[in-house]
Amino acid sequence: MTLPRGKMILSLAAIAAWVAALQPGCAQPASPPRGTSGIERLYVLYCGDIALNDASSFTPGASGPGALSDTCYLIKHAQGWVLWDTGLPDSLVAMPDGMKSNAGTWTSKKTLASQLAALDLKPSDIRYLALSHSHPDHVGNLNLFPQATLVVQKAEYDWVQPLGGLRFKPEQPVIKAEGDHDLFGDGSVVLISTPGHSPGHQCLLVRLPKTGALLLTGDAVHTRANWDSHRVPERNFNMAQSLASLDRMAAVLKESNAQLWIGHESGEVPLRKYAPGYYD
């Protein structure tokens, strides 16, 4: 049987493509087509308040007492729920006078668990628990999510506690990122490595269909004054890395045309739509 010349050319081209795909190192991973991202929405969650004895401890140049908000974020994606940070411990709600820390006083008016329940979610519904870092005001409710897969930088996971011991339970599933990490492979939820505040600190770049791109700072930036003055607290783990991470964040904001959301900036609280409202 003789194929028409046009069909023969098409068949030979298809065979050549198939053979090339079988050759080691020839196949290239496909980039996700634009508009096919599985992200649906982002919820802003209240995760406590911090009254500072000395504002300058986090904002160089400030004076007197200060205040920080504590914010967590919940992301709905077609491949599962992602929680970014877990805030101050839910147990604080039962403590009217709060809890003293080395920086000030922690208080909370609403539990993280109750905010999930208001969205008809249980802690076991969270697939990924992505953490900016391991400081107590960001991992206060880590024990609520033993089944969730941690998503942290390897440098943070391996960082030994001051008195020895592990920061995370070894039985909990974990993704130990080494640098930037695209969680779902579609560009919608990307961990951005920003060491300095801690050895393995990371920010989160979220690309929403309507709202656009958001860069969630974690503690790479505590206040708007930190960002505007390009200054970081002396108490950070590594000052040089901290300043370099600010430059990296500025580049990401420009490349992604993203908004900067500072989770500890109390001045941003009235600007945000908290759950059950959401951003899509």
N, C-alpha and C positions, 0 to 999 in steps of 0.2 A: 504494500500500500504506500502510495506516494502522497506526502502532505503538501498542500499548497505552500508556496515559498514564504508567504507572510506568517503562516502558522508555524512553519519550521523554525524561523528566526525567533519567534516568541518562545517556543519550546526550548530551544538551545539556551536562550537567556535565562529561563526559569531554572534549567538544570545547572547552569553556571552559578547562579545565585545560591542554589541549594548546596552545591559542592563547596562554595566559599564559606558558607555558614558552618560547615563541618570542620574547617581547618582551625587548629588551635590558635587563639589570639586574633582571629579575623572578625568574629562576631562582636558588635558593639552594642552595649545596653541601650535600649530605646528610651528616649526622654519622654516623660509623660506629656501627652498633647495638652496644649493650653485649653483651659476650660473644663478639664476632666477631674480636677481635684476633688477628693472625697470629703473635704472639710465642710461642715454645715453651719456651725455657730460657736460663739464663745460667750461664756458666762463669767461675770466678775463676782467674786465671793468675798465677803467680809471675813477677815481672819484675825481680828484683834486690834488693839491699840497699844502704843508704847509711849509712856511719858518719860522724857529724858531729863536727867539731872543737869546735864550740860550739853547743850546743842552742838557745841564745837567738837564734841567727841566724834560726831559723824559729819558735821558740816564745818570744815575749817573756815575760820573768820567769823563765825556766829558767836553769840554770847548769851548767857543766861540759860534757863531751862528750854526744852523744846519738845516736839511731839512727832512721832512717826506713825503712819498707818501701817497695817499689815494686810496685804492683799494676796489672795490666791485666785487662780483662773481655771475654769473647767471648759474643756474643748470637746465638742461632739464631732466625731469623724466617722465616716462609713465603716471604718475598720475597728472602731472602738473608742471608748471614752478616755481622755487624757486629763489628768489633774496636774497642774503646775504649782508646786509647793503645797504644804499642808498647814502653814501658819502656826499660831500659838496654840497651846493645848486646850482642848475643849473643857477640861476640868476647871479652867479659870472662870467660867461662867458662874460657878457656885462659890466664887471667892469675891465678895463685894469690894474688898480692899485690894484685890489683885495680888500679884506676886512680885517681890523685889528681885531685881537682877543687878549685875554689876554696872549697868548703864542707867537704870531707872526702875519704873514699875510697869509690869505687863497687866493688862486687863482685857476682858472680852465680854461682849453683850449677847453673843449668839454663837452657837456651836456650828462647826463645819458639818457634822453629821446631820443636824436639823436642816441645813440649807440644801444638802443633797436630797434628803427626804422630801422636801418641798418640791423637788423636781422629779419625784417618783423614782429616785435612785437609792441604791444601797451601796455602802463602801465596796462590796464585792462586785459591783458593776463596773468599777474602774479597771481598765485594762493596763494602762501605763501610768506610772507615777513619776513624772519628770521633775527633778529637783534642781533649783538654781545652785544650791550648795547645802552643807550639812549643819549650819548653825541652828540653835534651838528654836528660834522664831520662824524657821522655815520647815522644820521637821517635827513640830510639836504633836502632830496627829499621825505620825508615820505608822503607829501600831494599829490604826484602823484599817490598814490596807495590806495585810500580809500576803494576799494572793496576787496583788498587782506587780507588774514587772517594773522595777526601778530603772530609770534612765538617768544615769549620772556619768560624769567624766571619771575615767579610771583614776586620775590623779586625786580626785576627791574620795573615791571609794577606798583607795589604798592609804589615805591620810590617817595616821594613827592618832587617837585621842591624846590630849595632854598628859593624862595619867596612864596611858596605855590602853589597849583594847580597840575593838572595831567600832566603826560608826554605824554600820548596818549589819543586820542579821544575815549570816552567811546562807541560811536556808531560803531567803527570799530571792526569787528570780531577778536577774539584773542584766541590763545592757550597759557595758562599760565603754562609753564612747572615748575615743582618743582624737579630739578635735571636733569640728562641726559634724553634725549627724542629722540626716534627713529621716525623720522617724517613720514616715509612711511611704517614702519614695516618690511623692508627688509634689514636693516643694511647699506643702501647706503648713507643716509643723517642723521647723528646723532648729536644732540646738546650735547655738553659736558659742564657741569656746572663748571665754573672757576671764582668764585667770588673774589673780591678784588679790581680790578680797579674801579668797581662800585658794588653795592650790588648784582646785578643779572647778572654779566657779564657771557658770554658763548662763547665757541669756536665752530667750526663746523668741524666734521669729515666726509669727503666725500670719498667714495670708488668707484673708476672708474674702468670699465672693463679692460682697457689696461694700463692706467697710474698708477693704484694702489691707495693706500690710501693717502689722503692729510689732514693735520690738519691746518685749517685756524685760525689764532690766535686772530683776533680782536685786542683789546688793552691789552690782557693778557701779550703780549710782543710787544713792540714798535719797537725795533731794534735788530739786531743780537747781538750787544754788551750786551743788556739786557739778552738775553738768555745764551750767553757764560759765562757771569760773575755771572749769577743767582742773578741779582739785579733788583729792580723795583723802579719806581719813588716814592719819598716821598709824592707826591700830590695824590697818589692813595687813594681810600676810606678806605681801610683796608690793611695795610702792611702785617700782618701775613697771612691773607687769600690769598693775592697776591702771596706770596712765596710758600704757600701750593699748589696753583693752578699751579705753575711752575712744582712742583713735580708730580702733577696729569697729566699734559700734557706730561711729560717725560715718565710716565707709559703708557699712551695711544699710544704714538709714538712707544714704544717698542712692546706693545701687538698687534698693528695693522700694524707694519712694515711700518709706514707712514712717509711721508715727512713733514717738518715744513715749512709752507708758512706764512711769516710775512708781513701782508698787508701794514704796515707803513714803511717798510724797503726800502728806495730808492735804495739801492744797488741791490735789487732783481728785480727792474723794467726791466733792459735789459735782464734778464734771462727768463722773462715770455713771452708767446705768447698771445697777446691781441686779443680781438674780432675784426674782425669776425673769426679769428683763434680760435681753441678750443682744449681742452684735452678730450679724450674719454677713 
